[in-house]
Amino acid sequence: MYPGLMDAIMTMRFEHEWLSDEFVAESKRQAENETAKKHHYVPQMYLRRWAVNKLVQPVQVDTGDVHPPQPPKDVAHEKNFYSLPATDSTMDTPLKWIEKHLSRIEDTCAHRLDSLEKWGAGVVSDDALKKDLAVFLGMQITRTVSNRERTLVLVNGPDAAKWEFLKQSGLGPEAIEESMSKRQDDPKHEALDLMIKDVQNVTALGLHLREWAVYRTDAPLVTCDAPVIFLAGPPNTRDRAGVAGNSAVALYPLNPYQVLVMLKPGLHHRGPYRLDHTETDSINTEVVAAATKTTFERPGDEIAVKIEVPPWPERQELDDETVARLSPQSALKELLTDAAPRTRWVDLHTAPPWPVPRWYGN
């Protein structure tokens, strides 16, 4: 969508086999006969870590509905979610190559997550392990339903705002014209392209640079359909949504009794590397609040149903009539605001404090 910007940040590209052109080419080769239509936006191998008798417990956050326990293969999926649209630009490309690409990475990362669990508790010093999981977690961030929705807001945004964005990036009129002409002919195709590029050029590197530690918990944890959770942290107030680049903390529940905590550069972990019941409750609240729709837990734990969080604020997309009344600068500001991550904690009177205060100090 923004080739000029993408060219500029290619210098930050995270070097990893799974993001290489060769690995992508092999995924496309293996996907030539791929027929699977059920595409999981949270990997089955991850949800199995909460399974009891091969079943997990889904809970709908906004309605409080508790579904019967289900196999991981039957939850957190959408039909053809990663399939490329059949257009002229994809005639020579296997339409399901991204699903194959994700599954190849997941197969290896199941063992990487096992290694992280065996770490027990404390700061993670294995850099090779961090690099692999930075790519995996980057993919988890960009593959979710909520991220797709935000990306499509950008893709479908007004040309006036896109033009202004490229102008502010330092491009001249001819370069802007060229960039605007390079867009894919289907919004979904463009969103899928950006999903991969975001991991290659921004997200994986940002995660890898953080200080990682595994914490054990004194009580069970839940997870959700957007399981990499960013906390902006103090001095920000709770109505500030966490974003990948500068949030103080990134959380990723590993299993019912371990959570990976990634602190931004400049912050450092301080023991104990065990979260008590109150701290664990605060993490579960953040997980439930981060869920787009659904949480997952062990059958019988009955955690999410007891946690009440506000509904998501509505996202307003710019329409042509509104854009016509705005300057290009104002249109760009509105577009970026509409596409930014949101938080349920817009009412500061009901918002909880930031969890685990020792994570935010030096």
C-alpha positions in Angstrom: 0.0 0.0 0.0 2.8 2.4 0.9 5.8 1.2 -1.3 7.8 4.3 -0.5 7.7 3.6 3.2 8.3 -0.1 2.7 11.4 0.7 0.6 12.7 3.0 3.4 12.3 0.4 6.2 13.8 -2.5 4.2 17.1 -1.6 5.8 15.6 -2.9 9.1 14.6 -6.2 7.6 14.9 -9.0 10.1 17.1 -11.7 8.7 15.7 -15.2 9.3 15.3 -18.3 7.2 11.5 -18.3 7.6 11.3 -14.8 6.1 13.6 -15.5 3.2 12.6 -15.5 -0.4 13.8 -19.2 -0.6 11.5 -20.3 2.3 8.6 -18.4 0.7 9.3 -20.1 -2.7 9.3 -23.5 -1.0 6.0 -22.7 0.7 4.5 -21.8 -2.6 5.8 -25.1 -4.1 4.3 -27.2 -1.3 1.0 -25.3 -1.6 0.4 -26.2 -5.2 -2.0 -29.0 -4.2 -3.2 -27.5 -0.9 -7.0 -27.8 -0.4 -7.6 -27.0 3.2 -10.2 -24.3 3.7 -10.3 -24.1 7.5 -7.6 -21.6 8.4 -6.7 -21.1 12.0 -5.7 -17.6 13.2 -4.5 -19.1 16.5 -2.5 -22.3 15.9 -3.9 -25.6 17.1 -0.6 -26.7 18.6 -0.7 -23.6 20.8 -4.3 -24.1 22.0 -3.6 -27.8 22.8 -1.5 -26.5 25.7 -4.8 -25.7 27.4 -6.5 -29.0 26.4 -7.9 -31.5 28.9 -8.9 -34.8 27.3 -8.1 -33.1 24.0 -10.7 -30.3 24.6 -10.4 -26.5 25.3 -13.1 -24.2 26.8 -14.1 -21.3 24.6 -15.9 -18.3 26.2 -17.4 -15.4 24.3 -16.2 -12.2 26.1 -18.9 -9.8 25.1 -21.8 -12.0 25.7 -20.5 -14.3 28.5 -21.6 -17.3 26.5 -19.7 -20.5 27.6 -19.5 -23.0 24.7 -19.2 -26.7 25.3 -15.5 -27.8 25.4 -14.2 -28.3 21.8 -11.1 -29.7 20.1 -8.6 -27.0 19.1 -9.2 -27.9 15.4 -12.8 -26.6 15.7 -12.1 -23.2 17.2 -10.2 -19.9 16.2 -10.6 -20.4 12.5 -12.2 -18.8 9.4 -12.8 -20.3 6.0 -10.1 -19.4 3.5 -8.8 -16.6 5.8 -5.3 -16.7 4.3 -6.2 -17.7 0.7 -5.3 -15.1 -1.9 -8.2 -13.8 -4.0 -8.4 -15.4 -7.5 -7.5 -12.3 -9.7 -5.3 -11.7 -12.6 -2.3 -10.8 -10.3 -2.5 -14.2 -8.6 -3.1 -16.5 -11.6 0.4 -18.0 -11.4 0.5 -18.2 -7.5 -0.9 -21.0 -5.3 -3.7 -19.2 -3.6 -3.2 -21.0 -0.3 0.6 -20.6 0.0 0.3 -18.3 3.1 -1.6 -21.0 5.1 1.1 -23.5 4.1 3.8 -21.0 5.0 2.3 -20.5 8.5 1.9 -24.2 9.1 5.6 -24.9 8.2 6.7 -22.3 10.8 4.2 -23.7 13.4 5.5 -27.2 13.0 9.0 -26.1 14.2 7.8 -23.6 16.7 5.8 -26.3 18.6 9.2 -27.6 19.7 10.5 -24.1 20.3 7.6 -23.4 22.7 8.4 -26.7 24.4 12.0 -25.4 24.9 10.7 -22.2 26.3 8.5 -24.0 28.8 11.4 -26.1 29.9 13.3 -22.9 30.6 11.2 -22.8 33.7 11.4 -19.3 34.9 13.8 -16.3 34.5 15.4 -14.3 31.7 15.7 -16.0 28.4 19.3 -15.9 27.2 19.1 -18.3 24.2 19.3 -15.9 21.3 18.6 -18.5 18.6 15.4 -19.5 20.5 14.4 -15.8 20.7 15.0 -15.2 17.0 12.8 -18.2 16.0 10.0 -17.2 18.3 10.2 -13.5 17.4 9.2 -14.6 13.8 6.5 -16.9 15.1 5.0 -14.3 17.5 5.3 -11.6 14.8 3.2 -13.8 12.6 0.7 -14.4 15.4 0.3 -10.6 15.8 -0.3 -10.0 12.1 -2.5 -13.0 11.4 -5.4 -12.2 13.7 -8.9 -11.1 12.8 -8.4 -7.8 14.6 -5.2 -7.0 12.7 -6.9 -7.9 9.4 -9.6 -5.4 10.2 -7.1 -2.6 11.0 -5.1 -3.3 7.8 -8.2 -3.2 5.7 -9.1 0.2 7.2 -5.8 1.4 5.8 -6.1 -0.4 2.5 -9.6 0.9 1.9 -8.8 4.4 3.1 -9.1 7.5 1.0 -6.5 8.2 -1.6 -6.1 11.8 -0.3 -4.9 10.4 3.0 -2.5 7.9 1.3 -1.1 10.6 -0.9 -0.5 12.9 2.1 1.2 10.0 4.0 3.6 9.4 1.1 4.2 13.1 0.8 5.1 13.3 4.5 7.4 10.4 4.0 9.5 12.6 1.7 8.4 11.3 -1.7 8.0 13.7 -4.7 5.0 13.8 -6.9 6.3 11.4 -9.5 7.3 8.8 -6.9 3.9 9.2 -5.2 2.2 8.5 -8.5 4.3 5.4 -9.0 3.6 4.2 -5.5 -0.1 4.7 -5.8 -0.2 2.8 -9.0 1.5 -0.3 -7.5 -1.4 -1.3 -5.3 -3.0 -4.8 -5.6 -6.3 -5.0 -7.3 -8.0 -6.7 -4.4 -8.0 -5.3 -0.8 -7.5 -8.8 0.8 -4.4 -9.4 -1.4 -2.9 -6.2 -0.3 -3.7 -6.9 3.4 -2.0 -10.3 3.1 1.0 -8.7 1.5 1.2 -6.3 4.4 0.8 -9.1 6.9 4.1 -10.7 5.8 6.0 -7.4 5.2 5.1 -6.2 8.7 6.8 -9.2 10.3 9.8 -9.0 7.9 10.5 -5.4 8.4 9.1 -4.3 11.8 7.4 -6.7 14.2 10.0 -9.6 14.5 12.9 -7.2 15.0 11.0 -5.2 17.7 10.1 -8.4 19.6 13.7 -9.8 19.3 15.2 -6.6 20.8 13.0 -6.9 23.9 14.2 -8.5 27.2 12.4 -11.8 27.5 11.6 -13.7 30.7 9.3 -16.6 31.6 7.2 -16.3 34.7 5.4 -19.0 36.6 2.0 -18.4 38.0 0.3 -19.4 41.3 -3.1 -19.8 39.5 -4.2 -20.9 36.1 -4.0 -18.6 33.0 -6.4 -18.1 30.1 -5.5 -17.2 26.6 -7.4 -15.7 23.7 -7.8 -15.2 20.0 -5.2 -12.4 20.0 -2.7 -13.9 22.4 0.2 -11.5 22.0 -0.9 -8.6 24.2 0.8 -5.2 24.4 0.6 -3.0 27.5 1.5 0.7 27.0 2.4 0.9 30.7 3.0 4.0 32.9 3.2 7.0 32.7 0.4 6.3 30.1 -3.1 6.1 31.3 -5.2 3.0 30.7 -7.0 4.5 27.8 -3.8 4.4 25.8 -3.8 1.2 23.6 -0.6 -0.8 23.5 1.2 -1.0 20.1 4.1 -3.2 19.0 6.7 -0.5 18.7 6.8 1.2 22.0 4.6 -0.6 24.6 6.4 -1.2 27.8 5.3 -4.9 28.0 4.3 -7.6 25.6 2.7 -10.7 27.1 2.2 -14.2 25.7 0.6 -16.9 27.8 2.6 -20.1 27.2 0.3 -22.6 29.0 -2.0 -22.5 32.1 1.0 -21.8 34.4 3.6 -19.9 32.5 3.6 -16.6 30.7 6.3 -15.0 28.5 6.9 -11.4 29.3 8.9 -9.2 26.9 10.0 -5.7 28.1 11.0 -2.9 25.8 14.7 -1.9 25.6 15.6 0.1 28.7 13.4 -1.9 31.0 14.7 -4.9 32.9 13.2 -7.9 34.6 13.5 -8.2 38.4 12.5 -11.2 40.3 10.7 -13.0 41.7 9.8 -14.8 38.4 6.6 -16.1 40.0 3.3 -14.3 39.9 1.1 -14.6 42.9 -2.7 -15.0 42.8 -3.4 -11.3 42.6 -0.8 -10.7 39.9 -2.1 -13.7 37.9 -5.7 -12.4 38.2 -4.4 -9.1 36.7 -2.9 -10.9 33.8 -6.0 -12.8 33.1 -8.0 -9.6 33.1 -5.6 -8.2 30.4 -6.0 -11.4 28.3 -9.8 -11.2 28.5 -9.7 -7.5 27.6 -7.4 -8.2 24.6 -9.7 -10.8 23.1 -11.3 -9.8 19.9 -14.2 -12.2 20.7 -13.1 -15.4 22.4 -11.0 -16.6 25.2 -9.7 -20.2 25.7 -9.0 -22.0 28.9 -8.9 -25.5 30.5 -12.4 -27.0 30.9 -13.4 -26.6 34.5 -11.2 -23.5 35.3 -14.1 -21.1 34.9 -11.9 -18.0 34.8 -13.0 -15.8 31.8 -16.7 -16.0 32.6 -16.0 -14.3 36.0 -14.1 -11.4 34.5 -16.1 -8.5 33.2 -14.6 -6.0 30.7 -16.1 -3.2 28.7 -17.1 -3.7 25.1 -14.8 -2.6 22.3 -15.3 1.0 21.1 -16.8 1.2 17.6 -14.4 1.7 14.7 -15.5 4.4 12.3 -14.2 4.2 8.7 -13.9 7.3 6.6 -16.6 7.7 3.9 -16.3 9.8 0.8 -18.6 12.5 2.1 -16.5 13.0 5.3 -13.2 13.0 3.3 -14.5 15.7 1.0 -14.9 18.0 4.0 -11.3 17.3 5.3 -7.9 18.6 4.3 -5.4 15.9 3.2 -3.7 16.4 6.6 -6.9 15.9 8.5 -7.9 12.9 6.4 -4.6 11.2 7.1 -4.9 11.9 10.9 -8.4 10.4 10.8 -7.3 7.4 8.8 -4.4 6.6 11.1 -6.6 7.0 14.2 -9.2 4.7 12.7 -6.6 2.0 11.9 -4.7 2.2 15.3 -5.1 -0.5 17.9 -7.9 0.1 20.3 -8.4 -0.7 24.0 -11.5 -1.6 25.9 -10.4 0.7 28.8 -11.7 4.0 27.5 -13.4 4.8 30.9 -10.6 5.5 33.3 -13.0 5.2 36.2 -13.5 1.5 35.6 -10.0 0.6 34.3 -7.7 -1.5 36.4 -4.2 -0.3 37.2 -1.3 -1.5 35.0 -0.5 -5.1 36.2 2.7 -6.1 37.9 4.3 -2.7 38.8 7.9 -4.1 38.9 7.9 -4.5 35.1 7.9 -0.8 34.5 10.8 0.4 36.7 14.5 0.6 35.9 
